[in-house]
């Protein structure tokens, strides 16, 4: 039936385009967003003093602006073996989330995701040798019912 109707490829394409648009929105901060990018060594989920400083800055910004939500997106390295990429991206996102919580950001204000490395979107330094995670603080929009 799917072969006869021929809509499965179009559905897959629409899904991929919607996903990519959503990721671009998350990864490219707007005027009401603040973005911190943390680098990780190849294959690792530990961060250095510079990343700790960025986490502290994000926590400070949140403390001064509690009406912002926090999104963490973990990425794998371009050079990481395909099978391990998703697991590594999850470990990075959760490690950053845990550090934010430990420094006082309420867990209910944090969303953690994994993202796809895309050409042209925060390209990793040194020809793809670094992994990263982003902390995005976004102003909550008020909705009325």
C-alpha positions as CSV (number, residue, x, y, z in Angstrom):
1,X,0.0,0.0,0.0
2,X,2.8,2.4,0.9
3,X,4.5,1.7,-2.5
4,X,1.3,2.3,-4.4
5,X,0.5,5.6,-2.6
6,X,4.1,6.7,-2.7
7,X,3.8,9.2,0.2
8,X,6.2,7.6,2.6
9,X,9.3,9.4,1.2
10,X,7.5,12.8,1.3
11,X,6.5,12.1,4.9
12,X,10.1,11.3,5.8
13,X,11.3,14.4,4.0
14,X,8.7,16.6,5.9
15,X,9.7,15.0,9.2
16,X,13.5,15.6,8.5
17,X,12.8,19.2,7.4
18,X,10.7,19.9,10.5
19,X,13.4,18.4,12.8
20,X,16.1,20.4,11.1
21,X,14.1,23.6,11.4
22,X,13.5,23.0,15.1
23,X,17.2,22.3,15.7
24,X,18.2,25.4,13.9
25,X,15.8,27.4,16.1
26,X,17.4,25.8,19.3
27,X,20.9,26.3,18.0
28,X,20.7,29.8,16.7
29,X,19.7,32.0,19.6
30,X,17.2,34.8,19.0
31,X,17.2,38.2,20.7
32,X,15.5,36.8,23.8
33,X,18.0,34.0,24.2
34,X,21.5,33.6,25.7
35,X,23.7,30.8,24.5
36,X,26.8,29.2,26.1
37,X,28.9,26.7,24.1
38,X,31.0,24.2,26.0
39,X,33.7,22.1,24.3
40,X,34.5,18.5,25.1
41,X,37.6,16.5,24.1
42,X,37.2,13.7,21.5
43,X,35.2,10.8,23.0
44,X,34.9,12.4,26.4
45,X,32.1,13.7,28.5
46,X,34.2,15.6,31.1
47,X,34.5,19.4,30.8
48,X,37.4,21.7,31.8
49,X,37.7,24.8,33.8
50,X,36.6,27.0,30.9
51,X,33.4,24.9,30.6
52,X,32.9,25.1,34.3
53,X,33.2,28.9,34.1
54,X,30.5,29.0,31.3
55,X,28.2,26.8,33.4
56,X,28.7,29.2,36.3
57,X,27.9,32.2,34.0
58,X,24.7,30.4,32.8
59,X,23.7,29.8,36.5
60,X,24.4,33.4,37.4
61,X,22.3,34.6,34.4
62,X,19.5,32.3,35.4
63,X,19.6,33.5,39.0
64,X,19.2,37.1,37.8
65,X,16.5,36.1,35.2
66,X,14.4,33.3,36.7
67,X,11.8,33.8,34.0
68,X,14.1,32.0,31.5
69,X,14.0,28.3,30.8
70,X,17.2,26.3,30.3
71,X,17.8,24.0,27.4
72,X,20.9,21.8,27.2
73,X,21.8,20.2,23.9
74,X,24.6,17.6,23.8
75,X,26.5,16.7,20.6
76,X,28.9,14.0,19.7
77,X,32.2,14.4,17.9
78,X,32.3,14.3,14.1
79,X,35.0,11.6,14.4
80,X,33.2,9.4,17.0
81,X,32.2,6.0,15.7
82,X,28.6,6.1,14.6
83,X,27.3,3.6,17.1
84,X,28.7,5.6,20.1
85,X,27.6,9.0,19.0
86,X,24.1,9.0,20.5
87,X,25.3,7.7,23.8
88,X,28.1,10.2,24.0
89,X,25.8,13.1,23.2
90,X,23.4,12.0,25.9
91,X,26.2,11.7,28.4
92,X,27.3,15.3,27.6
93,X,23.8,16.7,27.9
94,X,23.2,15.0,31.2
95,X,26.6,16.0,32.6
96,X,25.9,19.6,31.9
97,X,22.3,19.3,33.2
98,X,23.6,17.8,36.4
99,X,26.2,20.6,36.9
100,X,23.5,23.2,36.4
101,X,21.3,21.5,39.0
102,X,24.2,21.2,41.4
103,X,24.7,25.0,41.1
104,X,21.1,25.8,41.9
105,X,19.1,25.8,38.7
106,X,15.8,23.9,39.4
107,X,15.6,20.6,37.5
108,X,12.1,21.4,36.3
109,X,13.4,24.4,34.4
110,X,15.9,22.4,32.4
111,X,15.3,20.5,29.2
112,X,18.1,18.2,27.9
113,X,18.3,17.0,24.3
114,X,20.8,15.6,21.9
115,X,21.5,17.3,18.6
116,X,22.8,16.4,15.2
117,X,26.1,17.9,14.0
118,X,25.3,19.8,10.9
119,X,27.7,21.5,8.6
120,X,27.7,25.3,9.2
121,X,26.1,25.1,12.6
122,X,28.6,25.7,15.3
123,X,31.3,23.8,13.4
124,X,33.6,22.2,15.9
125,X,37.1,23.7,16.2
126,X,40.2,22.0,14.7
127,X,38.4,20.1,11.9
128,X,35.8,18.4,14.0
129,X,38.1,17.3,16.8
130,X,36.0,18.7,19.6
131,X,32.6,17.8,20.8
132,X,30.3,20.3,22.4
133,X,27.2,21.0,24.4
134,X,25.1,24.2,24.3
135,X,23.3,25.8,27.2
136,X,20.5,28.0,25.9
137,X,18.5,30.3,28.2
138,X,15.3,31.3,26.6
139,X,12.8,33.8,27.8
140,X,9.5,32.1,28.6
141,X,6.6,33.2,26.6
142,X,3.3,33.7,28.4
143,X,0.4,31.9,27.0
144,X,-3.2,32.5,28.0
145,X,-6.0,30.0,27.6
